[in-house]
């Protein structure tokens, strides 16, 4: 719900010299946010004519005393329950600022709304009840402000009338919250004692708070620095749709930052295609010269025919967003099920959607306790930093460079499950360079499927040395070939003798070994073959990267043979060499092997015959749509 209650427009005109600052107000439920906002509107003369009298009359009819919060909590549900559910935006003016105040709900069940509000803010007011003090929800809100990159935070200690305006009580709360925020890397701009109900400390100094020599709430708001104007940031135009109109292809979207005009040279990311804007379309005339700024919805035509799609981002050629398949994000998790490494998710960046895999989890924290969770999982209402391996290239910015293209949302099974900030873009996983144009095969996937009776796939056999990966992979290769298929075996050791012969066994080299295997396998699979990869690949992160490269073609098969059985087989001498120190850098043994949590199939070859295990795999392939026609029938039998 967006409620603009000021009589005058909130946002300044383009020529206005008054800065605009967006402020989110957060705090524990019942700590007095709505009361404070009502007071701020009153103190700044921003109430619409008759608003106060109308709500006062409504209160009298209901037999209730008037509350300042009624100005905000206008939904019947909120009045009945006494809590703010939605996110409300209120506009008013201080002596030196145009302000958009975002009232975010404090109740734990509505943290999604609070995150939505805080994500738009340049600064924050963190409210604390002087009687109740700092609560877990207060700490959580402080961490969320840090998570969302809000650096300017003023702490408001409300309801000082309930503690007789006691200085010692205020000082104890001030010390506690200062230590908490400072530990997050956030230094409060001010800590202010007030009574929102009575008006003390909101707009003017109070005799009952004469021991406080700091600012009032309104003067603290006037000290907030506004965000850098969107027009001053590089051009970012996320593509929303492409329309065919007459003989024109019109690329439509909203300018999130920067500006554009006809004749500008642009780059379309992540593909890196260069073009010039031929025209900026509008109805009923076409704009040839006008410059369009952030916030404008535009349609543009280009000087050449290029393939674009929803989710691409247009920038100027000299200041384009970065393209990558790998992001690092600081997220807040909302889903009931904890987020774990290897989880499949859907990532939304602006208008772009991409399937993705959580490659790694780091710094999992309970914001209420600020304690690290060493389980490498992010529980509900907890936060953490994650590496995201994307199934396709995306264009993005780090959030400190451009907040509009540096924030993401995560979905699981069609439900919003979390969101946060892009804090890193992996240069080693950038998308295709501008001057490289991949050439697609002349054959269509259906043509290959008709000949081979299967679709392309990457079958990734992982497990300890001696588990039986290569033996089982060879047997599967033979079985698929006998039924007319086109399987190709890619053994990890075989490729290390050739393509990957330049790699050692450092962590970086092992990751690069897996990346090359995955790229080759994915290329074969996209051309209709079944690539069978047999590689220890001990790292969950590396296997997640391989899944990201292959996307929907990837099938992980975990050969879960017990370690003692593997050691007794030891076909390549890995165990003996490792014990003797002759296999430098090898980490695929024992506790160093990270077993998959969600593989498509798990097989223990210690009590499963090779023929039976091969049958299990072919049935899985039939079930997941890889095998078709007669091959699927054979597999089912």
N, C-alpha and C positions, 0 to 999 in steps of 0.2 A: 504494500500500500504506500503510495507516495502522496503525502499530504503537505501541500505548500500553504501555510496559514498566513503568510505575510500579505499585506495589501499590495505592496510593490513587487516587481519581479525580483527573484533571488539572484540570478546570475547577472553580472554586469554586462553592459553592452560591449561590443568589440573595441570601442574607443574609450571605455571607462578606465580611469587610472586607479580605481579602487581594487585592491587584490581580493581574490576569492579564495576562501579556505574551506575545505570540507572536513568536518569534525565528527567522529563517531563517539557516542557516549555509552559506556558500558559499565556494568557492575552487577553484583549479586541481586537477585530478585528482592524487591521490597526495600532496597537501599535508597530509593528516592529519585530515580532518573527522571521520570515523567514530572514529578513535582518541581525538580530543578529546571526542566525545560519550560514549564509553565511560567515559572518565575523569570527566566531569561526573556521570554516573550513580553512579559509585563514590564520588566525593567528597561527594555530597549524600545518600548512603544510599538511593538510589532503585532499586537492582537488586532484582528479585523473588528470593525465596528459591530457592536452588539454581541460578540462572541461570549464575552464574560457574562453578560446579563442572561443570555440564552441558557448557558450551562448552569448558572446559578438557579434559574427558574426550574430547570429539569431536576436538579438535586432536591429542591424544595418539594416538588411534586412526588418524588420518591421517598421523601422523609429522610434524606441523607444530608450530612454537612457537605458543603462545597469543597472539592479537592482540586488543586492545580493540575493534577494528573488527568482530570477529565478532558482537558484540552487536547491531550494526545490519545488517551485510551478510548477512542470513539467507537470501537466495535462493542456490540452488546456482550459478546462472549468475554471480552477482556474486562468489562465492568463487573460482570457476574463473578469471574474468577479472581479478579484483582491482580492480573499479571498482563504484561505486554507480550503479545504473540507475534505480531508482524513487525516489519522494519519500516519505520516512518521517517520521512525526510521533511525537515522544517527549515524554512528560510527566514533569516532576519539580518539586521545590520547593527554592528557595533560602531563606535566612533571612527574606527579605522579599517574595518573589514566588512566585506559581504560574506555571510556565513551560510553554509548548508550544514545543518546539524542532523546527524543520522542517529535516530534512537534505536538501538539494537537490544533485543530481549535478553534478559539476564538468566532466565530459567534454563536449567541444564538440557531440557528436552528441545529447546529451540536454538541450539548452538549453530545450526545451519544458517538460520536467519542472521545471527550475530556475525558470522563469518562473511555473509553477503554484504552486510553493512560496512564492516571494517575494511573489506577489500577495496572500497571506494574512497577511503579517508586519507587525508594528508596529516591529520593529527587526531588525538584522542583525549577525552576526559574519562578518567577511571574513578568511579564513585565508590566510596566506602562508608558504611554506617558506623558512626563514632561509637555507638553502644555495642554493636556486634563485633566490630573490628575486622581484620583481614580474614576472609574465608577461603576455602579451597577454590570456590568459583572465582573469587577475586584473583587468586594466583593464576588460575587457568586463563582468565581473560587477559591478564598481563602477558602471559606467554603467547596467546593468540595474536595480540598486537605485535609482539616481536616477530612471530611467524609470518605475519602479513606485511612486515616491513614498515610498520608505523613507528617512526623514531621520536616524534614529538608527543609526549604524554604529560598532561597535568593531572595530578591526583587531587580529588575533591573529597574531603572528609566531611560528610553530611551529618545532619541530626545532632549537631553539637549541643542543642537545647536539651537533649536527653541525658547529657553528661554534665550539665550545669556549665557548659562552655569551659570545661577544665583543660588547662594547658598541658598538664602531665599526660592525660589520656591521649590528647592529640599528638604529643611528642612520641609516645610509645608506638602509636600506629604509624607515624611518619617514619620512624626508624625501621620498623618491620617492612613496610612496603618499599622503602628506598633500597634496603638490602636485597629484596627480591628482584626488583626491576634492574638494579645495577648488575646483579648476577646474570641477567639476560643481555646485558650490553645496552640497556636503555636507561638514560639518566633523566629523571623527571624534570620538566621545565619549571614546575612549581608544585608545592603541596599546600592546599588551601583549606582552612577550616570554615564551614558555613552552616547555616540553618536555612535550607531552601524553603521550608514552610513559612518561617518568619521573615526571610529576606536577608538575614545577616550574612555579609561577605559575598553576596551575589553580584550586586552592582556598585555598592558603596561600602566603605569601611564601617565596622560596627563597634560601638562602645563596649559591648559584651565580649568582643574579640580584640580589645585594644592591645593585647600582648602580641598579636600577630602583626609583623611589619612587612609581610609579603603582599602580593597582588590580590585583587578580587577576581572572581571568575571571569568577568567581562574583560578586565585588563589583561588577564592571562591569555584569553582568546586573541586579543589584539597583538600579543607577542608571538603568536604562531606564524611561522613562515609558510606562505602558500606554496603549493607545488609548482614546479616549472611549467609554464604554459604549454598546453598540448601543441599549439602551433609552432613552438620552438623546437619540438622533438622531430626526428626524422619521419618522413612519410611512412605511414602504415595503413594500407587499405586491404583488409581481409575480404576476399571474394565471397559473396553470399550466393550469387547466381549468375548464369550467363543466359541472355535472352536473344533469340533470333527475331529481328524486327526489320521488315523490308529486306534490304540487302546488307543490313548491319548486324554484327554480333556485339551486343552491348554487355559489358562486364559491370555488374552492379554490386555495390557494397557501401559501407559507411566508413568515412575517413576517421580512424581512431586517433591519429596524431599527424602533425605536419600539414602540408598543403600540396595541391597539385593544380595544373592548368594544362590546356592543350599545348602540344609541342614539347612537354617534359619527356626526357628519356627515363624510362623505368625498367626495373627488373622484376620478373615474376618468380617468386621463390616458393618451394624449394628447388624448382627445376633450373633456375638461373637463366631464364630466357629474357632476352633484351628486346625492347620495342619502344616506340614513341606513342604518346597519346595523340591521336588524330583529332578527337573532339570530346568534349564533356557534354553529355546529352541531358536535356531537361525538356519538360513539356510546358508550353507548346512549341518552343523554339530550341535550337541547338546553340549551346554556349561555346564560342570559339576562343575567347580571351579571358573570361572571368577566372580568377583564382579562387579555388574552393578550399576551405579550411576544416580542421578537426571538428567532428560533430555533424558534418554535412553528409547526407546520403546522396550518392552520385552514381551515374552510369557513364562509362567511358567506352570509346572505341579505339582500336589500335591501328597502327599503320601497316600491320602485316597479320596474316592468319596464323594464330598460335593456339595450341590446345591449353586451355585453362580449366580448372575445376574448383568447386566449392572448397574453401579452406586454404587455397593459395593466398599468399600475402604479397601485395604490390608495394614496392619501395622505390626510391630513386636509386639510380645505378651506382652512385658513389656512397650510399649509406644504407645498404640493403640489410634485412634481418639475416640471421645465420640459419643455414639448413643443416639438419642433422638427423640421425636415427637414434641418438642417445642423449638423454637429458638427466640432470640431477635436480631434484625438487625437494623442497621442505613442505611437508603436507600435514594436514589435520585429518584424522581418520574418523569417519562417522558410522561405518557399517558395523553390524552386529558381530560379524566374523572378523577376527584379526587379519591384518594384511601380512602375508608371509612372502619371502623370496620365492620366485618362480610362479607367483600368482598371475593369471591372465586378467587383464583389465582393459577398459576402453578409456582413452585419454582424449579430452576435448581441449583444444587450444584455439580460442576464438571461434571461428566457424569451421575449424578442422577437426575431424574425428580420426583416430587411428587405434587399431588394436595394438596392444603392447603387453610386455611382460616385465614384472618387477625383477630386475637383475640382481639387486642387492638392497639391503636395509641397514641403515646406520643411525646411531643416536636416537633410538626409540625412547621417548620420554613421556611420563605422566605429568602433564602441565600442573596438576594440583600438587604434586609432590616434588617435581623437578628431579626425579630419580631416573637414571638410565636403566633401560630394560635390556638386559643382555640376552634375552631370548631371541633377538633378531626378528621380532614380530611387533606390529603396531596394533594395539588394542583399540577398542572403541573409545572415542574422545581423547585419544592419545595422539602424539605428534612424533615425527621422525623425518629423517632425510633418506630418500630412496633414489636409486639409479633406475631409470626407465629405459628399456630397450623397445623401440618402436618398430612396428611391422613395416612401416613405410616412412619416407623422409617427411619431415615437417619443417616449417619456418617458425622461428621463435627468437625472442630477445631475453636476456637476463632481466629480471624484474626491476633491478635498480637502473637499468638503461631505459626501459620502457615498460611501465606497469601494465599497459593495456595488452601487450603481446607477451608478457612474462608471467602470466597467471594461468593456471590450468585447473580443470575439474576432472575427477576420476569417477567412472561409472562401473558398477558390477551388476550384471543381470538386469540392465535397464534402469537401475536406481543409482542416484547420486550417492557415492560412497565416501568421497573425500575431495579435498582441493588444497591448493597452496601455490607456492611461488617457484618459478624456475630460477635456480641459483647457479646452475652450471650447464654448459653446452660442450659436449665432448668433441674436440677437434678431430680425434682419431676416427670418429664415426660420422663425419660430415657426409652430406649427400653428394651426388655426382657433380663434379666441377662444371662450370659454365661451358667450357669448350669441348666437352665430351658428350656425344649424342649416341646412346645405345641403339643398336639395330635389332629390331625384333625379328623372330623367325617368320618365314613365309608360311609355315604350317600352323593351323589352328589346333588348340588342345583337343577338340572333339575328333579331329582327324587322327591324331595319335592314339587317342583312347579307343577308337574303332579298330585300329590295327593291333594294339598291344593288349586290349581288353583290361586296361587299367589306366588310371589317371596318374599324373606325376606325384611323387611323394619323396620326402626325406625320412628314412628310418634310422634313428640315432640310437645305436646300441651303446650303453654306458654301463660300467661296472668295474670291479677290481680286476687287476691282472690275473689271468687264470680262471676267470669266471665262466668263460666259454663264449665270449662275444664273437670272435673271429670264426670259430667252428660253427656257431649257429648262423652267423651271417652268410657263410659260404653255402650252408645247406639251404637257406632261404633263397639265395641267388639261383642255385640249381633248380629248385622247385618252381620258381616264377618263370625261369627260362623255358622249362619243359612244357609250361602251359601257354607259351607264346608271348610271354612278357618281355620287357626290356629292363632287367635289373643291372646295376653297375655297383660293384663293391669298391668302397673307399676305406681301406684299412689305415689306421693312424700311423703305424710303424712304416707301412709301405710308402706313404706320402712323405714321411720324414727322410726317407732315403732319396727323395727326388725334389718335388716342389718345395718342401719345407726343410730341405737339407741345410739351409742357412740359419736355422733357428736352434737355440740352445734350450735349457730347461729352467730359465728364470721365469718368474710369474708373468712378466710381460711377454716373453717368447711363447710360453704355453698358451696364453690367451690368443696370441697371433696365430699359433698353430691351429687352434679350434676355429678361429675366424676364417682362415683360408679353407679349411675343410668344409665349413658351412657354406661359404660362397660357391665353391665348386659343386657341392651337393645341391644347393638351391638352383643353380643354373641348369643342372641336369634335370631336376624335377620340373622346372618351368618348361622344359622342352619334352615333357611326357615320360621321362624315365623314372624308375624307382632307384634312388640313390641310397645304398645301404652303407652307413658309416659305422665302423667298429673302432671306438676310441675310448680309452679310460675316461677322459674328460672329467677329472675329479671335482672341478669347481662348479657349484650351482650357478654362479654368475656367468661363467663361460658358456654353460649349456643354455642359459637364458638368452645370451647373445646369439647363439646359434638358432634358437627358436625364433628370435626376432628377425634374423636374416631370411629364414625360410617361410615365416608367417604360417598360414593355414596348411601349408604342405608338410609341416613338421610333425613327426610322431616319435615320441621318446619311448624307448624300450629298455627298462632297467633289468639287467641281468644280476639278480640279487643273490648270487651264490655265496654262502658263508665264507668268511676270510680263511678259516682253517682248511676248507676244501680247496680254495684258490691257491693257498700256499703249497699244499701237497702236489697240486698239478704244476704250478710255476713253469709254464711252457716256454717263457722267454727269459727266465732267470731274474725277473725284477725283484722278487723278494730277497733272494740271496745277494744280489748286487747292492741293493739298498742297505742291507745289514752290514755289508762289507765296506760301505762308503764309496762304492764305485759307480753310483748312478746319481751324480750330483744334481740337485734341484728337483728330483722326482718326488712328488707329493701325493701320489695316487694310492697310498697304502694305508690300511688300517683306519685310524681315527682321522687322518687327513682327507679321506675320501668323503665328500658331501653327498649323501644319498638323495635321490629325487624324492619329492613329497607328492607329486601329482603326475606321474608318468602315465602314458596311455596304456602301458602294459608292463607287468612285472613277472619275471620268470626266474625260478631257481633251478639251475641245471643239475644241482646235486641229486635231485630225486625226480627229474623230468627227462625222458628220453628226447633226443634231438628231433626225431620225427614228430613226436607229440608237441614239442615246443614250437616247431615250425608251423604245425597246424594251428596252434594258438595265435601265432602272428598273422597268418593268412585270414583267419576268421576276424581278427581285429581290423584288418585292412578292408575286408568286405563290409564289416559293420560301420566303419567310418567313411565309406564311400570311395575308397581308393580302387578296389577291384570291382569290375563290372562284368556283366554277361556271364559267359561260361566259367571264367576264372572264379567269380564269386560263388557260383554253384559248386565248383570243385572245393573251394575253401570251406563252404558250409558243410560239405560232406566229410 
